[in-house]
Amino acid sequence: MRCEGIDALTGKAVELQIAQGHITGIKPIETSDPLPYLAAGFFDIQVNGYRGHGYSHENLSEETIDKIIADLDASGTTHHLPTLVSVPDERLLDNLQIIAQAVKRSENIGSAIAGIHIEGPYISAEDGPRGAHDAAYIRDPDFAEFCRWQEAAEGLIRLITLAPERKGAIDFIQKVTGTGVVVAIGHSAAEAALIGKAIQAGARMTTHLGNGSHSLLPRLKNYIWEQLADDRLTASIICDGFHLPPSVVKVFRRTKGLKRLILVSDGAYHGGLAPGLYRFENTEVQVFEDGHLGLAGTDFLAGAAHLLDRNVAQFMEFTGCSLAETLPLCTTNPAELLGVPQPGGKIEINAPANLVLFYYRQGSQRLEIIKTWRKGRLVFRTQNS
C-alpha cells in the first residue's frame, strides 16, 4: 500500500510504502498539488467513552468498545487508554475483565487499546475537585483492591489517578509505582506539602491540570500552582476551548515546556450527543448547544465532548505552536511517560503504520481528518476520499 502527504514533523512531501503493518519505504516526492498532512496516529490516555457508549457503564461489550474505537479513528486517534471512573466495585471489576478479554479476542480492539486508566474512586469527595464522579463511590486507597483490579485487567492497568490527601495515599503511591504503574495526581484538593510528598513517593503526572478543582482558590498558595511549578510532574490538559482559557493554556505551555505536556480528550459518554439533560448513575449531565458538557445546575464541567482532532488545533491556536511542536503532545509524550511500545510518533522506516492523513487550516477549530490507518489497516476514511 502507498500513501502520499506532507510529513507534519518535517514539512516534506513524501510517499510511504506500507507492508505487514509497518512503514517499509519513504520516498521524497515533488508535486504542485496541495497535499494533506501525514502524521503518526494520536494516542489519547483518557477516554471515558463517546456518543452514548462508556467504559464505566453497565452492559459494556465488545460491540460497545468497537463503537468507541470507530469514533476515535474518525478523530485520528489510533490508540487510547479506556478510562474507568468511580462506579460500584463489582462493575469496575466486571468491566476490567470485559476489556481484557476483548483485547485478547478482537484484533481491532487489541491493536487500539494500549492499557487502562483508572480515574477514581480514590479522589476528593469535595464539590469541585470531585468533578462529575459520584460521591457514593469515593473512598480511600486500598492496595489489595488495586491488585484485584489489576488481576481482573490481566495487567493492562498502566495509569491511576488519585488524590494524595486520601488516607493512606502516599503509601499506596509507593506500592503502585513499584509495580510499574504510573500514578497521577488529579481530582485533588491537597495542600502543597502533600503534593510534594506524593511526588517524592513516585507520582509522575497531573491529570487534566486546572480541571477537577474548586471554582475559587487562594490566589498564591494552591494545588494548581504547586503542580504547575514542579518539573517532576508531566501535566495532561484538555485543550478543547471549554476546559481551559487560551491564556491559561499559554502559561501552562511556557511553564511546563512541550516535553512535559500531554493532550487528552477526556472524551465522555455524553460527548457527541444531542443537546439536553442526561443521567449517569446519580448524576445529571447537561449537553449544551455548543456541545460542551456540564453538571446540571452548576458551573462545573462533566467531562469533554470533543476528541483530539479539536484539541490539537485549539492548542496551536492558543499557543502559536506549529504542528511539528504540537503533535508529540499526543503521540510520543504519552507513550514515553507510560513506557508503552510507541504507537508511532515519527514517520520512519520500520515504524508501525499507525497514521493519520488530515488538512489543517490556520484558525480552524479542528483538524479535518481524511484517513486513519492502524497497523497498516485503513480504519477510517471520509466519504469523498
C-alpha positions as CSV (number, residue, x, y, z in Angstrom):
1,M,0.0,0.0,0.0
2,R,1.1,3.6,-0.7
3,C,0.1,6.9,0.7
4,E,1.2,10.5,0.0
5,G,1.2,13.6,2.2
6,I,3.2,16.3,3.8
7,D,5.2,14.9,6.8
8,A,3.8,17.1,9.6
9,L,7.0,16.9,11.5
10,T,9.4,17.8,8.7
11,G,7.2,19.7,6.2
12,K,8.4,17.5,3.3
13,A,6.2,15.8,0.8
14,V,6.7,12.0,0.9
15,E,5.3,8.8,-0.4
16,L,5.1,6.0,2.1
17,Q,5.2,2.3,1.2
18,I,3.4,0.1,3.8
19,A,3.6,-3.6,4.2
20,Q,2.8,-6.0,7.0
21,G,1.7,-3.2,9.3
22,H,4.9,-1.2,9.1
23,I,6.4,1.6,7.0
24,T,8.8,-0.1,4.6
25,G,9.7,2.8,2.4
26,I,9.8,6.6,2.3
27,K,10.3,8.4,-0.9
28,P,10.5,12.2,-1.3
29,I,8.2,13.5,-4.0
30,E,7.6,16.7,-5.8
31,T,4.1,17.9,-6.5
32,S,2.4,21.1,-7.4
33,D,-0.9,19.9,-5.9
34,P,-1.7,20.8,-2.3
35,L,-1.3,17.7,-0.2
36,P,-2.8,16.9,3.2
37,Y,-0.6,16.4,6.2
38,L,0.6,13.0,7.2
39,A,1.4,12.1,10.9
40,A,1.5,9.4,13.4
41,G,-1.8,8.4,14.8
42,F,-2.8,10.1,18.1
43,F,-2.5,8.4,21.5
44,D,-5.2,9.5,24.0
45,I,-4.6,8.4,27.6
46,Q,-8.0,9.5,28.9
47,V,-11.1,8.3,27.1
48,N,-14.2,7.6,29.2
49,G,-16.4,6.9,26.2
50,Y,-18.3,8.8,23.5
51,R,-21.7,9.2,21.8
52,G,-23.7,7.2,24.3
53,H,-21.1,4.5,25.0
54,G,-18.9,4.4,28.1
55,Y,-16.3,2.2,29.7
56,S,-17.8,2.6,33.1
57,H,-21.4,1.9,32.2
58,E,-23.4,-1.3,32.6
59,N,-23.6,-3.7,29.7
60,L,-20.1,-3.0,28.4
61,S,-19.4,-5.3,25.4
62,E,-17.0,-5.8,22.5
63,E,-19.6,-4.1,20.3
64,T,-19.6,-1.1,22.6
65,I,-15.8,-0.9,22.6
66,D,-15.7,-1.2,18.8
67,K,-18.1,1.8,18.5
68,I,-15.9,3.9,20.8
69,I,-12.9,3.0,18.8
70,A,-14.6,3.8,15.5
71,D,-15.3,7.4,16.8
72,L,-11.7,7.7,17.9
73,D,-10.5,6.5,14.5
74,A,-12.5,9.3,12.9
75,S,-10.6,11.8,15.0
76,G,-7.2,10.4,14.0
77,T,-6.7,8.6,17.4
78,T,-5.3,5.2,16.7
79,H,-4.5,4.2,20.3
80,H,-6.0,5.1,23.7
81,L,-6.4,4.1,27.3
82,P,-10.0,3.2,28.3
83,T,-10.7,5.3,31.4
84,L,-12.9,3.9,34.2
85,V,-14.2,6.3,36.8
86,S,-15.9,5.9,40.3
87,V,-18.5,3.3,40.0
88,P,-19.7,0.3,42.1
89,D,-16.7,-2.0,42.6
90,E,-18.4,-5.1,41.2
91,R,-19.0,-3.2,37.9
92,L,-15.4,-1.9,37.8
93,L,-14.1,-5.5,38.1
94,D,-16.6,-6.8,35.5
95,N,-15.7,-4.0,33.0
96,L,-11.9,-4.5,33.5
97,Q,-12.4,-8.2,32.7
98,I,-14.5,-7.4,29.7
99,I,-11.9,-5.0,28.3
100,A,-9.1,-7.5,29.0
101,Q,-11.0,-10.3,27.2
102,A,-11.9,-8.1,24.3
103,V,-8.2,-7.1,23.8
104,K,-7.3,-10.8,23.5
105,R,-10.2,-11.8,21.3
106,S,-10.5,-8.9,18.9
107,E,-7.6,-7.8,16.6
108,N,-9.2,-4.4,16.2
109,I,-9.7,-3.8,19.9
110,G,-6.3,-5.3,20.8
111,S,-4.5,-3.1,18.3
112,A,-6.2,0.1,19.6
113,I,-6.0,-0.3,23.4
114,A,-2.6,0.4,24.9
115,G,-3.6,-0.1,28.5
116,I,-6.2,1.1,31.0
117,H,-6.5,4.3,33.1
118,I,-8.3,4.1,36.5
119,E,-9.5,7.6,37.4
120,G,-11.1,7.3,40.9
121,P,-12.5,6.2,43.2
122,Y,-9.5,7.3,45.4
123,I,-10.2,11.0,44.8
124,S,-11.5,14.1,46.7
125,A,-15.1,14.0,47.9
126,E,-15.4,17.8,47.8
127,D,-17.6,19.6,45.3
128,G,-15.3,20.9,42.5
129,P,-12.3,18.6,42.9
130,R,-14.6,15.6,42.7
131,G,-15.9,16.7,39.3
132,A,-18.7,14.6,37.9
133,H,-17.7,11.5,39.9
134,D,-20.5,10.0,42.0
135,A,-19.7,10.8,45.7
136,A,-21.3,7.5,46.8
137,Y,-18.3,5.5,45.5
138,I,-15.4,7.8,46.6
139,R,-13.1,6.1,49.1
140,D,-9.6,5.8,50.5
141,P,-6.9,3.9,48.5
142,D,-6.6,0.2,49.1
143,F,-3.6,-1.6,47.6
144,A,-5.2,-5.1,47.9
145,E,-8.2,-3.8,46.0
146,F,-5.9,-2.3,43.3
147,C,-4.2,-5.8,43.0
148,R,-7.7,-7.3,42.4
149,W,-8.3,-4.7,39.7
150,Q,-5.0,-5.5,38.0
151,E,-5.7,-9.2,38.1
152,A,-9.1,-8.6,36.5
153,A,-7.5,-6.4,33.9
154,E,-4.8,-9.0,33.2
155,G,-2.1,-6.5,33.8
156,L,-3.5,-3.8,31.5
157,I,-3.8,-1.0,34.1
158,R,-1.0,1.5,33.2
159,L,-2.2,4.7,34.9
160,I,-4.2,5.5,38.0
161,T,-5.4,9.0,39.1
162,L,-5.9,9.7,42.8
163,A,-5.9,12.5,45.4
164,P,-2.9,12.4,47.7
165,E,-4.9,13.7,50.6
166,R,-6.8,10.5,50.9
167,K,-5.9,8.4,53.9
168,G,-3.1,6.0,53.1
169,A,-2.5,7.6,49.6
170,I,1.3,8.2,50.0
171,D,2.0,4.6,50.9
172,F,-0.4,3.5,48.1
173,I,1.6,5.6,45.6
174,Q,4.9,3.9,46.6
175,K,3.4,0.4,46.3
176,V,1.6,1.0,43.0
177,T,4.6,2.7,41.3
178,G,6.7,-0.2,42.5
179,T,4.6,-2.4,40.2
180,G,5.4,-0.2,37.2
181,V,2.0,1.6,37.0
182,V,2.2,5.4,36.6
183,V,0.4,7.4,39.3
184,A,-1.2,10.8,38.5
185,I,-2.4,13.4,40.9
186,G,-6.0,14.5,40.0
187,H,-9.4,15.4,41.4
188,S,-7.5,16.6,44.4
189,A,-7.6,19.4,46.9
190,A,-4.3,18.6,48.5
191,E,-2.2,21.1,50.3
192,A,1.3,22.0,49.0
193,A,3.2,19.7,51.4
194,L,1.1,16.7,50.3
195,I,1.7,17.4,46.6
196,G,5.4,17.3,47.4
197,K,5.1,14.0,49.4
198,A,3.1,12.4,46.5
199,I,5.8,13.3,44.0
200,Q,8.5,12.1,46.3
201,A,6.6,8.8,46.7
202,G,6.6,8.4,42.9
203,A,3.7,10.4,41.3
204,R,4.7,11.5,37.9
205,M,1.8,13.2,36.3
206,T,-1.1,15.6,36.8
207,T,-4.4,14.5,35.3
208,H,-6.1,17.4,33.4
209,L,-4.3,20.2,35.2
210,G,-6.6,23.1,36.1
211,N,-9.8,21.0,36.0
212,G,-11.3,18.8,38.6
213,S,-10.8,21.7,41.0
214,H,-12.6,24.3,43.1
215,S,-14.1,27.3,41.4
216,L,-12.3,29.7,43.8
217,L,-8.8,29.1,45.1
218,P,-6.3,31.1,47.3
219,R,-4.5,33.3,44.7
220,L,-0.9,32.3,45.6
221,K,-0.9,29.1,47.7
222,N,-2.9,26.4,45.9
223,Y,-2.6,22.9,44.4
224,I,-2.6,24.1,40.8
225,W,0.4,26.3,41.3
226,E,2.2,23.6,43.1
227,Q,1.7,21.0,40.4
228,L,2.5,23.5,37.6
229,A,5.8,24.6,39.3
230,D,7.2,21.1,39.9
231,D,9.3,19.9,37.0
232,R,9.0,16.3,38.1
233,L,5.3,16.2,37.0
234,T,4.1,15.9,33.4
235,A,0.7,17.5,33.0
236,S,-2.1,16.3,30.8
237,I,-4.5,19.1,29.7
238,I,-7.9,19.2,28.0
239,C,-7.5,21.9,25.3
240,D,-10.9,21.9,23.8
241,G,-11.7,25.6,24.3
242,F,-14.0,24.9,27.2
243,H,-11.9,23.4,30.0
244,L,-9.1,26.0,29.9
245,P,-9.0,29.6,28.6
246,P,-6.4,30.4,26.0
247,S,-4.3,32.4,28.4
248,V,-4.1,29.5,30.8
249,V,-3.0,27.1,28.1
250,K,-0.3,29.6,27.0
251,V,1.0,29.8,30.6
252,F,0.9,26.0,31.1
253,R,2.9,25.6,27.8
254,R,5.5,28.2,28.8
255,T,5.9,26.7,32.3
256,K,5.9,23.0,31.6
257,G,7.5,23.2,28.2
258,L,6.5,21.0,25.3
259,K,8.1,17.8,26.7
260,R,6.1,17.8,29.9
261,L,2.6,18.3,28.4
262,I,0.2,15.8,27.1
263,L,-3.1,16.5,25.3
264,V,-6.0,14.3,26.4
265,S,-9.6,14.5,25.2
266,D,-11.3,13.2,28.4
267,G,-14.0,12.1,26.0
268,A,-17.2,11.3,27.9
269,Y,-20.2,9.1,27.4
270,H,-22.4,12.1,26.7
271,G,-19.9,13.7,24.2
272,G,-21.4,14.0,20.7
273,L,-25.0,13.5,21.9
274,A,-27.8,16.0,21.1
275,P,-28.3,18.9,23.5
276,G,-30.3,18.0,26.5
277,L,-30.3,16.5,30.0
278,Y,-29.0,13.0,30.6
279,R,-28.4,10.9,33.7
280,F,-25.4,8.8,34.7
281,E,-25.8,6.9,38.0
282,N,-26.9,9.6,40.5
283,T,-25.5,12.5,38.4
284,E,-27.4,14.7,35.9
285,V,-25.4,15.9,32.9
286,Q,-26.3,18.6,30.5
287,V,-25.2,18.7,26.9
288,F,-25.2,22.4,25.9
289,E,-25.9,23.8,22.4
290,D,-22.2,24.4,21.8
291,G,-21.5,20.8,22.6
292,H,-19.8,21.1,25.9
293,L,-20.9,19.1,29.0
294,G,-21.7,20.3,32.5
295,L,-23.2,19.1,35.7
296,A,-26.8,20.3,35.5
297,G,-27.5,23.3,37.6
298,T,-23.8,24.1,38.4
299,D,-20.8,25.8,36.8
300,F,-18.8,22.6,36.8
301,L,-17.9,20.7,33.7
302,A,-18.7,17.0,33.3
303,G,-16.0,15.5,31.0
304,A,-15.4,16.5,27.4
305,A,-17.5,16.4,24.3
306,H,-14.6,16.7,21.8
307,L,-11.7,14.5,20.7
308,L,-8.0,15.1,19.9
309,D,-8.7,16.4,16.4
310,R,-10.1,19.5,18.1
311,N,-7.5,19.6,20.9
312,V,-4.5,19.7,18.5
313,A,-6.0,22.6,16.5
314,Q,-7.0,24.5,19.7
315,F,-3.6,24.1,21.2
316,M,-1.9,25.5,18.1
317,E,-4.4,28.4,18.0
318,F,-3.9,29.3,21.7
319,T,-0.1,29.0,21.9
320,G,1.1,29.7,18.4
321,C,2.9,26.4,18.3
322,S,3.4,24.6,15.0
323,L,2.1,21.2,14.0
324,A,5.6,19.7,14.5
325,E,5.7,21.2,18.0
326,T,2.2,20.1,19.0
327,L,1.8,16.6,17.6
328,P,4.3,15.0,20.1
329,L,1.9,16.1,22.9
330,C,-0.5,13.3,21.8
331,T,2.0,10.8,20.3
332,T,5.5,10.4,21.8
333,N,5.0,12.2,25.1
334,P,2.3,9.9,26.5
335,A,4.0,6.8,25.1
336,E,7.3,7.8,26.8
337,L,5.6,8.6,30.1
338,L,3.8,5.3,30.3
339,G,6.6,3.3,28.9
340,V,4.4,1.6,26.4
341,P,5.6,0.4,23.0
342,Q,5.1,3.6,21.0
343,P,2.1,3.6,18.7
344,G,4.3,5.7,16.3
345,G,5.3,9.3,16.7
346,K,7.6,9.6,13.7
347,I,7.4,8.7,10.1
348,E,10.4,6.4,9.6
349,I,11.4,3.1,8.2
350,N,10.2,0.1,10.3
351,A,7.9,2.3,12.4
352,P,4.3,0.9,12.9
353,A,2.0,2.2,10.2
354,N,-0.3,4.0,12.7
355,L,-1.0,7.1,10.6
356,V,-3.5,9.9,10.1
357,L,-3.9,12.0,7.0
358,F,-5.5,15.4,7.5
359,Y,-5.9,19.0,6.5
360,Y,-5.2,21.9,8.8
361,R,-6.0,25.5,8.1
362,Q,-4.9,28.2,10.5
363,G,-7.9,29.4,12.5
364,S,-9.8,26.2,12.1
365,Q,-11.3,24.8,15.3
366,R,-10.3,21.2,14.4
367,L,-8.3,19.1,12.1
368,E,-10.1,17.7,9.0
369,I,-9.3,14.0,9.2
370,I,-9.3,12.3,5.8
371,K,-7.9,8.8,6.6
372,T,-6.7,6.8,9.6
373,W,-4.6,3.6,9.5
374,R,-3.8,1.3,12.4
375,K,-1.1,-1.3,11.8
376,G,-1.3,-0.5,8.1
377,R,-5.1,-1.2,8.0
378,L,-7.4,1.6,6.9
379,V,-9.8,2.1,9.8
380,F,-11.4,5.4,8.7
381,R,-11.9,7.4,5.6
382,T,-14.1,10.3,4.7
383,Q,-16.8,9.6,2.1
384,N,-15.1,11.5,-0.6
385,S,-11.5,10.3,-0.1
